[in-house]
Amino acid sequence: MVPYMLLLPQLAIVTIFFLWPAAEAIQSSFYLEDPFGFGSTFVGLDNFTDMLTSTDYGRVARFTAVFTFFVTFLSLGFALLLAVKADKVLRGASTYKTLLMWVYAVAPPVAGLIGVLLFDQHVGPMVDLFAMFGWKMQIGVNYFDTSFAMIVTAVWKQIPVNFIFFLSGLQGISKSVQEAASIDCRSGFRRFWTVTFPLLAPTGFFLLIINITYAFFDTFGIVDVIVKNEPGNNPVTLVYKVYLDGFRGNDLGGSSAQSVILMALVFILTIIQFRLIERRVHYT
Amino acid sequence: MAYRKTVASFVAAAALLGTSTASYAATDIAWWHAMGGRLGEVVVDIANGYNADQDACKITPVFKGTYEETLTAGIAAFRAGEQPNILQVFDAGAATIIGAKGAVIPAQDILENAGVGFDIEDYIDGVRYFYADSDGKMIGMPFNSSTPILYYNVDALKKAGVEAPKTWEEFQEIAPKLKEAGYVPLAQSHLPWIFTENFKSRHNLQFATNNNGYDGSKDTTLVFGEPIKNHFSAVKGWLDDGLFGYYGTGWGDNQTPFNEGKVAMWLGSSGSFGGISKTVDFPFSATYLPYWDAVDGAGTGTFIGGAALFSMSGKSDEENKCVASFFEYLTSPEVQYMWHKETGYVPITNAAYDMAKKDGYYESTPAAEVGIKQLTLPGGEWTKGYRMGFYVQIRDVMNREYGKLMSGETTVEDAFATIEADGNKLLERFSKTTGN
């Protein structure tokens, strides 16, 4: 009995803050409800079919997939590159590392705000920079330009987190293994892919999941600040659409249906990750 | 020891609090609003003025963020039984709060029940029925009311040797000259509000079935005819010829180039007046929203945008009386004139408008009168407003399709077909939320 008693607080938190709201969301996804709570109509699966058949939802889903891919790939890639290079720095290493990490302390909406200022169509320095190369950026007007600004800002914000993990992962690889490898193989590039990278795989796998979750959910603040609460024809992510319909538009049923779809999506994604990718990861 | 001391002081403070409210006996009412920055300061001034004016009631204004955030906060509070007495709800949210039968007490009822006189004829034309039900009963008390007007850079027009246009036909004549003079001739800040809703009103065209949606949400559908499609074809043509600037959905992104003197004419809110006069360093003036002379019966007035104050239900009679007395104070000519002068929003009553005229306000600042004059232009069958649910999303759909149109991803025909399809689906969904 005692073990259960000790588990109780944790279980209570999970139930109150996760299971109960999830159950509420599933229930209200079958209704169309007056936001003030005076009336509601049971509409079966209408909320889901309305959502999935609308052209806009497909567009948002496609953008979310592309956005997630680029944000995850680029922020992991750059962070790995920076970590490998930082690992080799001998003098002033801690200053160097701190400089690479400080962005971690920036909150997503603030990161979005910095992105907005840098990419502002009237006064943004990045816009001026790209204009020199003949690219006339118009954030908020051009779909591609806005996506680009969003991805750059989201990647910039996420690199430090990945950097910290990769760096500590690299420092966890024992010197003796590295020395043995350098006797066997002279090419630093090959050594990295055959020895260092596989040894980093557990860290990499962990970061992959963290980054996909980040791109899916935590970029909300960045998206919100860049589109300025007016989606227009700008790209938005699935999570942002849940907010737009539910909180901004008071469509509780439609918004719940979207979050149920999102829940299922994350569930499937997690299973795939653990079933397929984790098998190839070696924990030592 | 320290702990006991703290507890004792808490108890004392609580006791003090109890006695002070008991002896003072003022009824507290809360007012949730969405007026930030300078507007928020004026709201506080109004509340302070009311509290100083009488001592039976005490109003506390609380800033709740954007319009959407304020409405959502009000809804959440209502469901928890913690609603404020007065909630400010914007034009696009009107159907949501009015559609929820029982969420609000109509402004007209609350005033009449409290024995304060009410006559809808006291309110100016474009304001009168926007927040009313289909029988013409006023539900929300219009508060910050504005309407789209055309601002122009006087220097730019002088340089090009042209006059501000009254019609879009005139605009087409003068726009090339403005372009030659080195300006982007025109920009606007809200395509759904200015080029859709008020376009309909300015041309006296039907916007939706069921009497623009006032007669009920069931089977209401959007109506888009040739005039508005022709208008957007023309706008897209102007954009391609460099006669029109489109800077996205954001309000400020479109206003900034006008403030910077790059855009010669800008369509914005009559409420933007105060802000522009503080920002720009060139002489500017304003005139009516242009219309197409070619459209039969065009040139009618516009209706208001902005927001209204709704009296939430579930409150004691005493508090409701306070709400009524606050509404009475708010609509008094003095307060309306002050609000009008400080913010640029139009005065909502004829008495306040007369007061501003008598005071000679419009002789010194004629541009401040444009909005209210436009609202009092002759009306027609389709100029009192619209009432549609999930309208925030419908505006989002419009913005999305108009944005695609401007960037060349869609055509006028396709854009309106999508707006109609998606909009009608949203309207149908909304009609089911009320449980019928």
Interface residues (C-beta under 8 A of the other chain):
Chain A: L32 E33 D34 P35 F36 G37 F38 G39 S40 T41 V43 D50 S54 T55 D56 Q121 H122 Q138 I139 G140 V141 N142 Y143 V227 K228 N229 E230 P231 G232 N233 N234 L244 D245 F247 R248 G249 N250 D251 G253 G254
Chain B: T66 E68 E69 L71 T72 I75 F78 R79 G93 T96 I97 G99 A100 K101 G102 A103 Y246 Y247 G248 T249 G250 W251 G252 D253 T256 P257 E260 F390 V392 Q393 D396 V397 N399 R400 E401 Y402 G403 K404 M406 S407 E409 T418 D422 K425 R429 K432 T433 T434 G435 N436
